[in-house]
């Protein structure tokens, strides 16, 4: 917290997979309050940011789609089971 006291703990699991012509990273995080209730504000990236190579950026011709069918800028701030960057 702002006063330096622990307010929560997390357990993270990252699973890296690859196949013929594709790679995937599954990121799972469980957050548990240490003392009392916690809440998170709505943010564009939901707490997970991924930097991609310049050619994958949307403004450089890259493409993003998620499991809900949102594309490019529509993906930001949306809940989805998966996101594909090409």
N, C-alpha and C positions, 0 to 999 in steps of 0.2 A: 504494500500500500504506500501512499504518499509519505507515511511516517517511518517507512522501512520495515514494518512488521509483515510477516508472512500472512497472506490472506487465502492462498490456495496452493494446491500441489497438482502436478500433472504427470501422467504416464503417457509416453509417446511410443508408437510402434510404426516403423517405416518398413515397408516391404517393397523390394526392388525386383521387377520382373522384366524379362526380355523375350522376344520371339523373332521370327523372320521379318525384319523391317520395322519393328516397333519396340518401344520401351515404355514401362509404366512404373510409377511410384504411387503406392497406396499409403496414405498418411492417416493414422488414427490417433486421436488424442482424447483422453478422459481427464476432466478437470474436477477436482474435489475441493470444496471449501474447507479451510482449516479451522476457522472460527466464524460462526454466524453465516448469514446468507451472502452470496456474491451475485453480481449481475454484470452483464457486458453490454456496452452500447453497440448500436448497429454501425458496422463499418463496411466499407466497400470490399475489402478483401477477407473479411471474416477471421482475421488473425493468421492467415496463411498467405504469404507472398512468395512468388516464384519468379526469379529472373530468368529470362530466356535470351538466347542468342539473337543478335540484331535482325537476322533474316526472318525470325519467327514472330517478331513484333507486328501487330496489326497495321501500324502506320508504315511498315516496310513491306507489306504484301503477305504477311502471315495470316493465318486463319485460326479462330478459336470457336469451338462449338461445345455445348454441354448436353447432358442427358435429357434436358427439357426442350432442346431444340433452339435455345438462345444462341445467337451468333455474335462474334466480335464484341463490340461495346455492350451489347445486351447481356453478356455473360456476367459482367461485374455486379457484385452484390446479390447474386442469385444463389439459392440453395440448389444443389444438384448432386446426383450420385457420382458423376464423373465429369471431367473436362478434358477435351482433346485440343492440343496445340499442334498446328502443322504449318 
